[in-house]
Amino acid sequence: MGSTEIETSTLTQLSVVVRYAHLNDLTPEQALPGAIAHVAKQLPPTQRLIVDAELCLGLLREPSSNEIDVDRLYGPDLGERRRYLTQAWRKLHEVLGVLQIPTAPTVRTLRDAPEREAFEALADLLISGSVPDTSERDTATVIGDAVIDELYIVEQIPIAGDSAWGDFRRHPGGKGLNRAVALARLGLDVRLLTAIGDDDDGEFVLRYLATENVDVSLIKVQPGARTAVTAVIMDLTGLHFSIAFKQPRINLTEADLDRSTVRQAIADSRAVLVTFEQATDVVEQTLRVVDSLPEPPWLIVAVSPPQVLPQSMHLYLRAVDYLIGSSAELGRLWPNSSSEAVIERLLRFGVGAVCAVDGSRCTIHRVRRAPLELARFAAVLPGSAGAASAFSAALTYRLITQGHSAEFADFEWATAAMAATTPAPNVPDSMPTGADIERVVSVESDDGETPFARGDRRHSGTSERKRRADRRSG
C-alpha cells in the first residue's frame, strides 16, 4: 500500500481495522495494511486480484509461482501493475484455482467497471466489518456501560444531616467496563460494546481499556455527546452507593445491535455478557440475536441496575443461560413480587440458572434441582463494589474454558472471585486475576472447609450444542 496514495485516517477508525490491531498488538496505523489484506481475501477471485495488485497487498507473494513476476505485480508504478495484471490475467486466476476464467480486460477497460466494482465490494466489507474471525479464540463480548466514576471515599457513610471528610477520584468504570476488565485479567479475548462521547472522558475510557487489553473496536463514539458520569460514595469496607446522572446520557440503540459488525461479533463469541444498564429494548434485542443463532454463545445476563421485564422479553428468556443479580435486584424484575416468585417465573420461562448473589454469598436456582447454597468466603471486602462484576466474569470464564454447563467447582471458583477482589482506588482495578482466585480456593481447601454449606454435587455438564437444542425444544 505504500506506493498508492490513499487517505487512511478514516480507514484506521473502522471496526475491522481496530479489531485487527487489537489481536496483533499493533496501532491502527500499523495494522491497516494487514487488515485490508485480511478482508480482501474474502473477495471473489477476480476482485481479489484487482485489489491485491492495485493496493500492493502482496497476497500472492506466499506461496509464489515461478510463472508470476511478483516484482511487476507489486511494483512501484500503478500503471505497470495494471498492465501486468491484464497480461498475466489467466495465469493469476489459475494460481487461485479458478476454473471458469473471465475474459482478460485491457488496461482501459480494467479501469472502468472491474476496478469500480472490486473496490466497492472491498469498501462494503470494510464498513460492515462482517468478515469472520477465522482463528479459534476464547472470545467474550460484553454489552454494558462505560462511564466515568466520580469516587467519593469516606471512612464512614454519613447519616442524613451529617458530614464527613473524604477523598475524591475520577476513573473509568461502569458495570460493562468492570466486567470487561475482569474478563481480560482472566486471559480472555474481550470485546466491549458500549457508547461513549467524543470528549476527554471518552478518550480516558479508551486509553484505560487499551492498557487493560480490552478490544474497543465495537465501541460507539457519539459526536457531540458527553460520556456518562456516575457518582460513587464508598466507605473503607467497600459499602457503596451510586448515583447515575441521566441527562445528558448516551446509550446503545436497537440499530446498534443490528449492525453487521456487532452481529458477527456475537456469532464469533464463545460467551456474551449483558448488563441491565442498557434500555430494555436493547437487552431484548440482544436476547433475540443470540436466540436466532444455530450455535449460540453462552448468554449471561446481569440484572443490575434492575428494570421490570417487559412482556415482549419473556419469550426470549429461554436464550439466557445464567441470570445474575442480588435478591433485591431479582425482586424488582416483576412488579409487586418477591425474589422467590421472580426466580420461579424466570426458570419457568426457560432461563437456565438464576444466581442470587448477596454480599459474598450465592445461591444457584435451577429447574428440578435443589438450590445450591454457597456459604460466605472470608472476603477481604464483603459486599465490595466489584464483587458482582468479579462473580459474573469468573463464571463466564469457566463456561468458556470448561466447555460445559457450570458444575460444583465452577460456581465455587466464581464465588471465590468475589473474595479475591483486592483493595483499589477504583472498581476495575480491584478485579482479580486467575492466580488471585486460585489462592483463595487453595486457602479454603487447606483449612479443610468447603465454601458450600449444602447443595447438589451431581455432574450437570452438557455439550453447548445439546444445551441449546434442549432449551429450544423444551
Backbone hydrogen bonds, N-H to C=O, Kabsch-Sander energy under -0.5 kcal/mol:
donor,donor_aa,acceptor,acceptor_aa,energy
4,T,1,M,-1.7
6,I,4,T,-0.6
8,T,6,I,-0.6
12,T,8,T,-2.2
13,Q,10,T,-1.2
14,L,11,L,-1.5
16,V,126,L,-0.5
18,V,14,L,-2.5
19,R,15,S,-2.6
20,Y,16,V,-1.8
21,A,17,V,-2.4
22,H,18,V,-2.2
23,L,19,R,-2.3
24,N,20,Y,-1.4
25,D,22,H,-0.9
26,L,21,A,-2.5
31,A,27,T,-2.4
32,L,28,P,-1.3
35,A,31,A,-2.8
36,I,32,L,-2.5
37,A,33,P,-2.2
38,H,34,G,-2.4
39,V,35,A,-2.2
40,A,36,I,-2.9
41,K,37,A,-1.5
42,Q,39,V,-2.0
43,L,40,A,-1.8
48,R,44,P,-2.8
49,L,45,P,-2.4
50,I,46,T,-2.1
51,V,47,Q,-2.4
52,D,48,R,-2.7
53,A,49,L,-2.5
54,E,50,I,-2.4
55,L,51,V,-2.1
56,C,52,D,-0.6
57,L,52,D,-1.9
58,G,52,D,-0.5
61,R,58,G,-1.4
68,I,65,S,-1.8
69,D,67,E,-0.5
70,V,68,I,-1.2
72,R,69,D,-0.7
73,L,69,D,-2.5
74,Y,70,V,-2.3
75,G,72,R,-1.0
78,L,76,P,-0.6
81,R,77,D,-1.9
82,R,78,L,-2.4
83,R,79,G,-2.1
84,Y,80,E,-2.5
85,L,81,R,-2.2
86,T,82,R,-2.0
87,Q,83,R,-2.0
88,A,84,Y,-2.8
89,W,86,T,-0.7
92,L,88,A,-2.8
93,H,89,W,-1.8
94,E,90,R,-2.4
95,V,91,K,-2.1
96,L,92,L,-1.1
97,G,94,E,-1.5
98,V,93,H,-2.4
101,I,99,L,-1.0
110,L,106,T,-2.5
111,R,107,V,-1.4
112,D,109,T,-1.1
115,E,110,L,-1.7
116,R,112,D,-1.9
117,E,113,A,-3.0
118,A,114,P,-2.1
119,F,115,E,-2.5
120,E,116,R,-2.0
121,A,117,E,-2.1
122,L,118,A,-2.0
123,A,119,F,-2.4
124,D,120,E,-2.3
125,L,121,A,-1.8
126,L,122,L,-2.5
127,I,123,A,-2.7
128,S,124,D,-2.4
129,G,125,L,-1.9
134,T,132,P,-0.8
137,R,135,S,-0.7
139,T,137,R,-1.7
140,A,189,D,-2.7
141,T,271,A,-2.3
142,V,191,R,-3.2
143,I,273,L,-2.9
144,G,142,V,-0.6
144,G,193,L,-1.6
147,V,173,G,-2.3
148,I,228,A,-2.3
149,D,147,V,-0.6
149,D,171,H,-3.2
150,E,148,I,-0.6
150,E,230,T,-3.3
151,L,149,D,-0.9
151,L,169,R,-2.9
152,Y,232,V,-3.4
153,I,151,L,-0.6
153,I,167,D,-2.6
154,V,152,Y,-0.6
154,V,234,M,-2.5
155,E,165,W,-0.7
162,D,159,I,-2.4
167,D,153,I,-2.5
169,R,151,L,-2.0
171,H,149,D,-2.0
173,G,147,V,-2.8
176,G,145,D,-0.7
177,L,145,D,-2.2
178,N,174,G,-3.1
179,R,175,K,-1.6
180,A,176,G,-2.2
181,V,177,L,-2.6
182,A,178,N,-2.2
183,L,179,R,-2.3
184,A,180,A,-2.3
185,R,181,V,-2.3
186,L,182,A,-0.7
186,L,183,L,-0.6
187,G,184,A,-1.7
188,L,183,L,-1.8
189,D,138,D,-2.0
190,V,188,L,-0.7
191,R,140,A,-2.4
192,L,215,D,-1.9
193,L,142,V,-3.3
193,L,191,R,-0.5
194,T,192,L,-0.6
196,I,220,K,-2.7
198,D,222,Q,-1.2
198,D,225,A,-0.5
203,E,199,D,-1.9
204,F,200,D,-2.2
205,V,201,D,-2.2
206,L,202,G,-2.2
207,R,203,E,-2.6
208,Y,204,F,-2.3
209,L,205,V,-2.5
210,A,206,L,-1.9
211,T,207,R,-1.9
212,E,208,Y,-1.3
213,N,210,A,-1.3
214,V,209,L,-2.5
215,D,190,V,-2.9
219,I,216,V,-1.4
220,K,194,T,-2.9
221,V,219,I,-0.6
222,Q,196,I,-2.9
222,Q,220,K,-0.7
225,A,222,Q,-1.7
230,T,148,I,-2.4
231,A,243,I,-3.0
232,V,150,E,-2.6
233,I,241,F,-2.9
234,M,152,Y,-2.7
234,M,232,V,-0.6
235,D,239,L,-2.5
236,L,154,V,-0.5
236,L,155,E,-0.6
238,G,235,D,-1.5
241,F,233,I,-2.1
243,I,231,A,-2.7
245,F,229,V,-2.1
245,F,243,I,-0.5
246,K,244,A,-0.6
256,D,253,T,-0.6
257,L,253,T,-1.2
258,D,254,E,-1.1
259,R,255,A,-0.5
259,R,256,D,-0.9
263,R,259,R,-2.5
264,Q,260,S,-2.5
265,A,261,T,-1.9
266,I,262,V,-2.5
267,A,263,R,-2.3
268,D,264,Q,-2.3
269,S,265,A,-0.8
269,S,266,I,-0.7
270,R,139,T,-3.0
271,A,139,T,-1.2
272,V,298,W,-3.0
273,L,141,T,-2.5
274,V,300,I,-2.7
275,T,143,I,-2.3
276,F,302,A,-1.3
276,F,304,S,-0.9
278,Q,275,T,-0.9
282,V,279,A,-0.8
283,V,279,A,-2.1
284,E,280,T,-2.9
285,Q,281,D,-2.0
286,T,282,V,-2.1
287,L,283,V,-2.2
288,R,284,E,-2.3
289,V,285,Q,-2.5
290,V,286,T,-2.4
291,D,287,L,-2.5
292,S,288,R,-1.5
293,L,289,V,-0.5
293,L,290,V,-1.2
298,W,270,R,-2.4
300,I,272,V,-2.8
300,I,298,W,-0.5
301,V,322,Y,-2.7
302,A,274,V,-3.4
303,V,301,V,-0.6
303,V,324,I,-2.5
304,S,302,A,-1.5
309,L,333,L,-2.6
313,M,310,P,-1.7
314,H,310,P,-0.6
314,H,311,Q,-1.1
315,L,311,Q,-0.5
316,Y,313,M,-1.0
317,L,313,M,-0.5
317,L,314,H,-1.2
318,R,315,L,-0.6
319,A,316,Y,-1.8
320,V,317,L,-1.7
321,D,299,L,-2.1
322,Y,299,L,-1.8
323,L,353,A,-2.4
324,I,301,V,-3.2
325,G,355,C,-2.1
330,L,326,S,-2.8
331,G,327,S,-2.0
332,R,328,A,-0.6
332,R,329,E,-1.0
333,L,330,L,-1.7
337,S,331,G,-0.6
337,S,334,W,-0.9
342,V,338,S,-2.2
343,I,339,S,-2.6
344,E,340,E,-2.0
345,R,341,A,-2.0
346,L,342,V,-2.8
347,L,343,I,-2.2
348,R,344,E,-1.9
349,F,345,R,-2.1
350,G,347,L,-1.1
351,V,346,L,-2.2
352,G,320,V,-2.4
353,A,321,D,-0.9
354,V,365,H,-2.5
355,C,323,L,-3.2
356,A,354,V,-0.7
356,A,363,T,-2.7
357,V,325,G,-2.0
357,V,355,C,-0.8
358,D,356,A,-0.6
358,D,361,R,-2.8
361,R,358,D,-2.1
362,C,374,L,-1.2
363,T,356,A,-2.0
364,I,372,L,-2.8
365,H,354,V,-2.8
365,H,363,T,-0.5
369,R,366,R,-1.4
372,L,364,I,-2.5
373,E,371,P,-0.8
373,E,454,R,-1.3
374,L,362,C,-3.2
374,L,372,L,-0.5
375,A,373,E,-0.6
375,A,451,P,-2.1
377,F,360,S,-0.7
379,A,377,F,-2.4
380,V,419,A,-0.8
384,S,381,L,-1.8
387,A,384,S,-1.6
390,A,386,G,-2.4
391,F,387,A,-2.4
392,S,388,A,-2.4
393,A,389,S,-2.4
394,A,390,A,-2.4
395,L,391,F,-2.5
396,T,392,S,-2.2
397,Y,393,A,-2.6
398,R,394,A,-2.1
399,L,395,L,-2.2
400,I,396,T,-2.2
401,T,397,Y,-2.7
402,Q,398,R,-2.5
403,G,399,L,-1.4
405,S,462,T,-0.7
411,F,407,E,-2.2
412,E,408,F,-2.1
413,W,409,A,-2.2
414,A,410,D,-2.3
415,T,411,F,-2.3
416,A,412,E,-2.4
417,A,413,W,-1.4
418,M,414,A,-0.7
418,M,415,T,-0.8
419,A,415,T,-0.9
420,A,416,A,-1.3
421,T,418,M,-0.7
422,T,430,S,-1.7
430,S,427,V,-1.9
431,M,428,P,-1.5
434,G,185,R,-0.6
437,I,433,T,-1.8
438,E,434,G,-2.5
439,R,435,A,-1.9
440,V,436,D,-1.5
441,V,437,I,-2.3
442,S,438,E,-2.6
443,V,439,R,-2.3
444,E,440,V,-2.1
445,S,441,V,-2.1
446,D,442,S,-2.6
447,D,443,V,-1.5
448,G,445,S,-1.6
449,E,444,E,-1.6
453,A,373,E,-1.1
453,A,451,P,-0.5
454,R,373,E,-1.1
457,R,455,G,-0.7
467,R,463,S,-2.6
468,R,464,E,-1.9
469,A,465,R,-2.2
470,D,466,K,-3.0
471,R,467,R,-2.0
472,R,468,R,-2.4
473,S,469,A,-2.3
474,G,470,D,-1.8
